[in-house]
Amino acid sequence: MSGTPSLTIQNPVAERRAAPTVPAYGPEAFEGMRRAGRLAAEVLDLLVPVVAPGVTTARLDALAYEYVLDHQALPACLGYRGYRHTLCTSINHVVCHGIPNAKPLREGDILNIDVTVIVDGWHGDTSRMFLVGEVKRKAARLVDITYDAMMRGIAAVKPGATTGDIGHAIQSYAEGQERCAVVRDFCGHGVGRVFHALPNIVHYGRPGHGLGLKPGMFFTVEPMINLGGFGVKVLGDGWTAVTRDRSLSAQFEHTVGVTENGAEIFTKSPKGLDKPPYH
């Protein structure tokens, strides 16, 4: 589940001057995050063969809830700020935080499923795109671009880099090369024993700006990419964010830890199902 950028994060110079304190975790914490991240990824793996035309997102939510509890873990979103579900399910022009319901999925939909689990106090947070039946080429292309944007952002993670380097890697590819739009209203976030913490990871920016990265930092990288403009609005339910121009939107998310020479992805699929098509 994504966070909302603070005013400080939107001004990289101000952020650097403020120098917020971000925890740096050790080997035991890395092991805890591996367990949490693996279970979160397993939830999405479980849903791969289930997502199909006619299936409801409420059904997907029920399956995820049962799986998490069966593995002696907790769904982090359930009860979070009054949210009443295990998953967020965002379809087509829904950018993030879509609410599971009884409406069946339709042929050609693209669907983001976002899940966070708590394992022994550690949070594993991840999301993945799903193609419902046969989708149009422009939708499949958007999904591919969004996955590649996330991975380019993660590739920029290393000690001595900055949060601006992550954002620049994503924005220069998605907007500069692929002519899509990076959502500004939501961001990645620090994670660990707390669901949402510093640092905020915005998915646009300038190289060398923002907060410096150090070994032991944990956070999510979760770009939301639109086919149209980057404008977003939140519906009356207080959760569902949609594109203002009704264009398609896609998102992927991994939880990562900064290592001595790069990044460890905690939420990779144990079955290799990180990106559709899931054959």
Solvent accessible surface area in square Angstrom, and as a share of the most:
residue,aa,sasa,rsa
1,M,3,0.01
2,S,7,0.05
3,G,15,0.14
4,T,97,0.56
5,P,13,0.08
6,S,46,0.30
7,L,153,0.76
8,T,55,0.32
9,I,9,0.05
10,Q,89,0.40
11,N,74,0.38
12,P,35,0.22
13,V,67,0.39
14,A,22,0.17
15,E,4,0.02
16,R,122,0.44
17,R,180,0.66
18,A,65,0.50
19,A,68,0.53
20,P,33,0.21
21,T,125,0.73
22,V,20,0.12
23,P,68,0.43
24,A,70,0.54
25,Y,62,0.24
26,G,35,0.33
27,P,118,0.74
28,E,155,0.69
29,A,9,0.07
30,F,22,0.09
31,E,76,0.34
32,G,1,0.01
33,M,0,0.00
34,R,97,0.35
35,R,103,0.38
36,A,0,0.00
37,G,1,0.01
38,R,130,0.47
39,L,13,0.06
40,A,0,0.00
41,A,0,0.00
42,E,38,0.17
43,V,0,0.00
44,L,0,0.00
45,D,7,0.04
46,L,59,0.29
47,L,0,0.00
48,V,24,0.14
49,P,110,0.69
50,V,42,0.24
51,V,18,0.10
52,A,37,0.28
53,P,59,0.37
54,G,51,0.49
55,V,33,0.19
56,T,31,0.18
57,T,3,0.02
58,A,42,0.33
59,R,124,0.45
60,L,0,0.00
61,D,16,0.08
62,A,41,0.32
63,L,30,0.15
64,A,0,0.00
65,Y,85,0.32
66,E,88,0.39
67,Y,48,0.18
68,V,0,0.00
69,L,72,0.36
70,D,100,0.52
71,H,80,0.36
72,Q,159,0.71
73,A,6,0.04
74,L,109,0.54
75,P,11,0.07
76,A,11,0.08
77,C,0,0.00
78,L,78,0.39
79,G,55,0.53
80,Y,48,0.18
81,R,194,0.71
82,G,55,0.53
83,Y,5,0.02
84,R,200,0.73
85,H,47,0.21
86,T,2,0.01
87,L,0,0.00
88,C,1,0.01
89,T,6,0.03
90,S,4,0.02
91,I,48,0.24
92,N,31,0.16
93,H,38,0.17
94,V,22,0.13
95,V,2,0.01
96,C,4,0.02
97,H,17,0.08
98,G,3,0.03
99,I,53,0.27
100,P,6,0.04
101,N,77,0.40
102,A,82,0.63
103,K,128,0.54
104,P,69,0.44
105,L,3,0.02
106,R,146,0.53
107,E,103,0.46
108,G,29,0.28
109,D,8,0.04
110,I,1,0.00
111,L,0,0.00
112,N,5,0.03
113,I,0,0.00
114,D,5,0.03
115,V,0,0.00
116,T,0,0.00
117,V,0,0.00
118,I,40,0.20
119,V,22,0.13
120,D,103,0.54
121,G,27,0.26
122,W,20,0.07
123,H,14,0.06
124,G,0,0.00
125,D,0,0.00
126,T,2,0.01
127,S,3,0.02
128,R,7,0.02
129,M,2,0.01
130,F,4,0.02
131,L,47,0.23
132,V,0,0.00
133,G,38,0.37
134,E,142,0.64
135,V,31,0.18
136,K,148,0.63
137,R,163,0.59
138,K,115,0.49
139,A,4,0.03
140,A,21,0.16
141,R,82,0.30
142,L,0,0.00
143,V,1,0.01
144,D,43,0.23
145,I,6,0.03
146,T,0,0.00
147,Y,29,0.11
148,D,53,0.27
149,A,0,0.00
150,M,2,0.01
151,M,55,0.25
152,R,105,0.38
153,G,0,0.00
154,I,11,0.06
155,A,84,0.65
156,A,21,0.17
157,V,3,0.02
158,K,110,0.47
159,P,42,0.26
160,G,71,0.69
161,A,7,0.05
162,T,18,0.10
163,T,5,0.03
164,G,7,0.06
165,D,31,0.16
166,I,0,0.00
167,G,0,0.00
168,H,73,0.33
169,A,23,0.18
170,I,0,0.00
171,Q,40,0.18
172,S,44,0.29
173,Y,15,0.06
174,A,0,0.00
175,E,40,0.18
176,G,43,0.41
177,Q,111,0.49
178,E,41,0.19
179,R,184,0.67
180,C,10,0.06
181,A,9,0.07
182,V,0,0.00
183,V,2,0.01
184,R,53,0.19
185,D,61,0.31
186,F,18,0.07
187,C,1,0.00
188,G,0,0.00
189,H,3,0.01
190,G,0,0.00
191,V,7,0.04
192,G,1,0.01
193,R,134,0.49
194,V,91,0.52
195,F,14,0.06
196,H,45,0.20
197,A,39,0.30
198,L,70,0.35
199,P,1,0.01
200,N,18,0.09
201,I,0,0.00
202,V,14,0.08
203,H,1,0.00
204,Y,42,0.16
205,G,18,0.17
206,R,135,0.49
207,P,76,0.48
208,G,38,0.37
209,H,35,0.16
210,G,5,0.05
211,L,19,0.10
212,G,34,0.33
213,L,3,0.02
214,K,129,0.55
215,P,48,0.30
216,G,3,0.03
217,M,8,0.03
218,F,5,0.02
219,F,0,0.00
220,T,0,0.00
221,V,0,0.00
222,E,0,0.00
223,P,0,0.00
224,M,1,0.00
225,I,0,0.00
226,N,0,0.00
227,L,47,0.23
228,G,30,0.28
229,G,37,0.36
230,F,97,0.41
231,G,25,0.25
232,V,10,0.06
233,K,87,0.37
234,V,78,0.45
235,L,76,0.38
236,G,89,0.85
237,D,74,0.38
238,G,54,0.52
239,W,49,0.17
240,T,13,0.08
241,A,0,0.00
242,V,4,0.02
243,T,0,0.00
244,R,156,0.57
245,D,77,0.40
246,R,167,0.61
247,S,20,0.13
248,L,33,0.16
249,S,3,0.02
250,A,2,0.02
251,Q,2,0.01
252,F,2,0.01
253,E,0,0.00
254,H,9,0.04
255,T,0,0.00
256,V,0,0.00
257,G,0,0.00
258,V,0,0.00
259,T,34,0.20
260,E,142,0.63
261,N,136,0.70
262,G,13,0.12
263,A,35,0.27
264,E,46,0.20
265,I,34,0.17
266,F,11,0.05
267,T,0,0.00
268,K,96,0.41
269,S,10,0.07
270,P,53,0.33
271,K,147,0.62
272,G,59,0.57
273,L,29,0.14
274,D,15,0.08
275,K,68,0.29
276,P,4,0.03
277,P,86,0.54
278,Y,39,0.15
279,H,198,0.89
